[in-house]
Amino acid sequence: MDTVNRQNIRKIIDQASQVLLGKEEEIKLALCCLISSGNLLIEDIPGVGKTTLARIFGQLLGLKVNRIQFTNDMLPGDILGINFYNSEKQDFEFKKGPIFGQLILADELNRATPKTQSALLQVMEERKVDIDGLTFQMDEFFFIIATQNPVQQIGTYPLPESQIDRFFMGLEIGLPDIEIEREILLNSNNTEKWKDLNAISNLDELKLWMNEVNKIEASKNSVDYLLSLVEKCRNDLEFGKVLSPRASLDLIRASKAYALINGNSYVTNEDIYKIAPYVLGHRVGGINGVSAGIKLVKDLLKKLEAF
């Protein structure tokens, strides 16, 4: 990877960190997901910056952002679009819904009913939608950053396993420490600073980064280490059996992206160790949610490290 690209990755992390204070590691993980061409699920309480993080990446990467606010009365057609009769043309036309964008901010996804949630299943997997016998392809650059409130909150519907598995990574933002929260209070307009961000990268460079991920090397020893972690999760965690080969594939790709962001040309076991909770956690969290799953994987990895 050349110097210019490395500098731009660093600039994106630095600029985002000036808006989302104290969350550099979470920003790096989210960027890792995007340059892996993956969809991201962020679970946390309202007000910690989930939506802001998505908007920051839209600004810095020059992506068209479509925000969809999910509610319990929303229908699939509100997301995908509808066929309507055009009286002037005396024919039916398809009006595209907000899913047709580049960076889709699916806000509070788990406040929608299961029927509406399922509207995203095909597009997350195939990057296209089939409606009334017609197929509509998504943009070459298509990402979903979905936020969800903790599953214990009133008015939420759990996401099905099939949909959770389509998310490449799951994150939690977490509360800021007291010093950071003091700084936020002293600069109360800080959350609006994302509007002032200028694009640092562009779609051509984003594509280059995605291609570079494929060139990062992973040795047989690293792959064996990764498989041992996945197998341990499958055997020792309550919902570990949901980890399909797709989870392993996502984990190796995420490890390559993480190595790329850190300026390396090969994957280390440390890369796999650090990224694993965020690729596997949302999948094994089960009814307890993303945050609980991340903690389960972290705790298991610490036990393995002790031996």
N, C-alpha and C positions, 0 to 999 in steps of 0.2 A: 504494500500500500504506500503511495507516495506521500511526501511531507504535507502537501497542500490538503489532501483529504484528511489526514490525521489532525491537522490543525482545525479543520472545519468541524470534525466530530467533537473536539475539545471545546470549540467555541459554542456549539449547540448546548453542551452540558453546562458550560459556565453561564451562558445567557439564561437558560432555563432555571438554573440554581439561584439567580438573582431575583426571580419572581416567586418560585416555590422554595422558600428558605429552608435550609437544613435538610434537604431531601435529595442530595446529589446521587446517592446510591440508587434510590428509587427511579430517578431520571435516567441513569445509565441502564437500568434493567428495562425500562420502557423503550428506550432507544434500541436496545438489543432485540426486543420483540419486533419492532418495526422494520429494522434492516434484515430480519429473518423472514419478512413477508407474513408475519403472524398476526392473529387477532389477540387483543389484550383484554382481560377482565380485571377490574379494580374493585375491591370490596372494602368499604370502610363506612364510618358514620358520616352523616352530612357535615360539610363545612371544613374538611381537611385538605381540599384541593384536588379532588379526583377530576372534576370537570375542567379546572384550570390547567391541569397537566395535559389533557387532550388538546385544548386550545393552543397551548404553548407550542406543541409539535406541529400543529397546523400552520402557525405563523412562521416558525423557524425553517420548516422543510418546504414551504411554499405549496401546501396542499389545500385543496378546496374542502372545507369542513361543513358537513351537514349534521346538525344536532337534532336528534329525535328524543323528545321527552316522553318516556313510557308511562302510561297510566292504566288503571284497571278497566277503563271503558274503551281502550284503543282496539281497533280491528286490524287484521293483516293488511287489508287494502290501504290503510292509513300509512303503512310503511312501504309496501311494494308498489302501489299504484292501482289504478282502476281503469277498466274500459268504460267509456261513456259515449253516448250517441251525439254526434255533432250534427245538429239540424241543418247547418249551412251546407255541409258536405254530404249530408244524408248518408252518413256511414259512421261506423264505430271507430273511435280513436283510443289509443292507450295514453293515459296521463301518468307519467312516471312519478313514483313516490320519492321521499327523501333518501331512500336507500341508495339511489343512484348518485353517488358522489365519490370522493377519493378517500377522505378520512371521515368515517361515520362515528359520531359520538352518540352512542346508545345510552342515554342517561336514565339511571334507575331502572334497568332492564327487568329486574325481578318484581317490579310493581305491575307489570303487565300479566295478563292471564296466560296459562300454558298455550292456549290456541294462538295467541298473538306472538308469544316467544318463538313458537315453531316456524313463524314466517321467515326467520333468519337462518334456519337450518341449511337449506340448499345453497344460499348465497355465501355462507361461511365456508362451505365445503368446496363448492364448484365455481365460485365467482360468477355466477349467472343465476337468473330466475326464469322459470317457465310459467307463463300465465296465459290461460285460454288458448293453448296450443302454440303460443309464440315464445321464442327464447330471446332473452335480452342479456347481453354480456355486460359485466361491470368494466370499469376503467382498468387499464393495465396496473395502475397503482390504486389498490383498494384495501383499506384496513378498517377494522372495527375496533374501537376502544369502547368497551361497555363498562358502565359503573353499576354496582348494585349495593343496596344497603344491607347491613347484617341480617341474616336470615331470622334472627330473633325478633326483629322489629315488626310491628303490626302492619298488615296490608301488603306483605311480600309473598311471592309464590316461588318455591324452589325451582331452579333451572334443572331440566332433565339431564341425565348423564351424557346423552348423545350430544347435547349442546355444549356442556362443559368441556367435553373432550375436543371440541372444535376450537376452543380457545388455546392458543399456543402457550400463553403464560397467564398466571394470576398474581396480582400484587395487592398489598395493603399500603396505604400511605402512612398512616399512624399519626398520632398527636405530636406536635412539636414539643421539644423540651422547653423549660421555662424561659431560658434566655432568648430562644428564637421567638417564642410567643410574645415576649416583651418587645422585641424588635418589630413584630407584626403590628402590635398595638400602637407603637410610636410612628409607624408608617401605614396608617389604616387604608390607604389607597393602593397598597402593594399588589393586591389580588387583581387589580385592573391593569397592571403594568404589561400584561401579555399583549394588550392591544397596541402597545408602542413597539413591539418587537418587529424587526425586519428579517426577511428571509436570509438565512446564512447559506443554505444549500438550495439545490433545485432538483427537479425530477431526474435529470441526466445523472447527476452525482449520486442521487439516491439509488438509482439502478446500478451504478458502478459499485456502490457498497454492497448491494445485494449479491452481485456477481462475485465480489471479493470473498464473501462468506463461504462460497462454494470452494474457494481455493485454499482455505485454511486447513491444514493437515491435522488429522487425528490418528495417532499411532494405534496399533493393535492393543498395546497395554492400556491406553486410555479408554478404548472401547470396552475392553474387558472390565475395567474399573467401573465404567458407567453401567454396564449390564449387572454388575454385582450390586450396585446401589438400587437399581430398579427391582431386581429380584428380591432384595431384602425388604423393600417397601411392599412388594406383592405378598410376601409371606408373613410379615410382622404387623402390618397395619390393617385395621378393620375393613376398610374399603380398598385395600391395596390391589385386589384382583381386577379392578377396573383399568389398571395400567396396561394398555394394549401396546403392540409394537409401535403404534403411532406416537405414544408417549416417549418411547426410546428414541425414535427418529427426531422428534421435536427437541429432546434434550441434547442430542449431539449437535444439532444445528444451532441451538441457543448457545451452547458452549463455544462453538466456532465464532459466533457473532460477539460473544463476550470477550474472546481472545482478540478479535479484530479491534474492538473498541479500546482495549488496553494496549494496542499497538504491537501485538504479537502475531506470528505467522503460523502458529501451531497451538493445539489445545493441550492444556495441562490438566492433571487431576484436580488441581485447585480450582480451575475454571468450572469443571463439572460439579465439584463440591459446592461452590458458591451459587451456581445457577439452578441446581436441582430442586431446591424447595419451591421455586417460583414456576417451574415447568410441571412438577409433579403435585405440588400442594393442593391446587384447586381441584385436581382430579380425585384425590384421596380424602378430601374434606368431608365428602358425603353430605348428610343433612346438617352438619355443623358449619359448613361454609368454607370460604377460601382461607380466611385468616387462621382458622383452626387447623386446616390442612397444612398450611405453611409451617405452623408450629410443630405439628406431628413429624413432618419430614426433617425439620431442623433438629428436633430432639433425637430422632433416630440416627441421624448422621453424627451427632455428638457422641452417642453411645458407640458407634462403629469406630470413631476416632480414638476412643479410649483404649481400644484393644490393639 
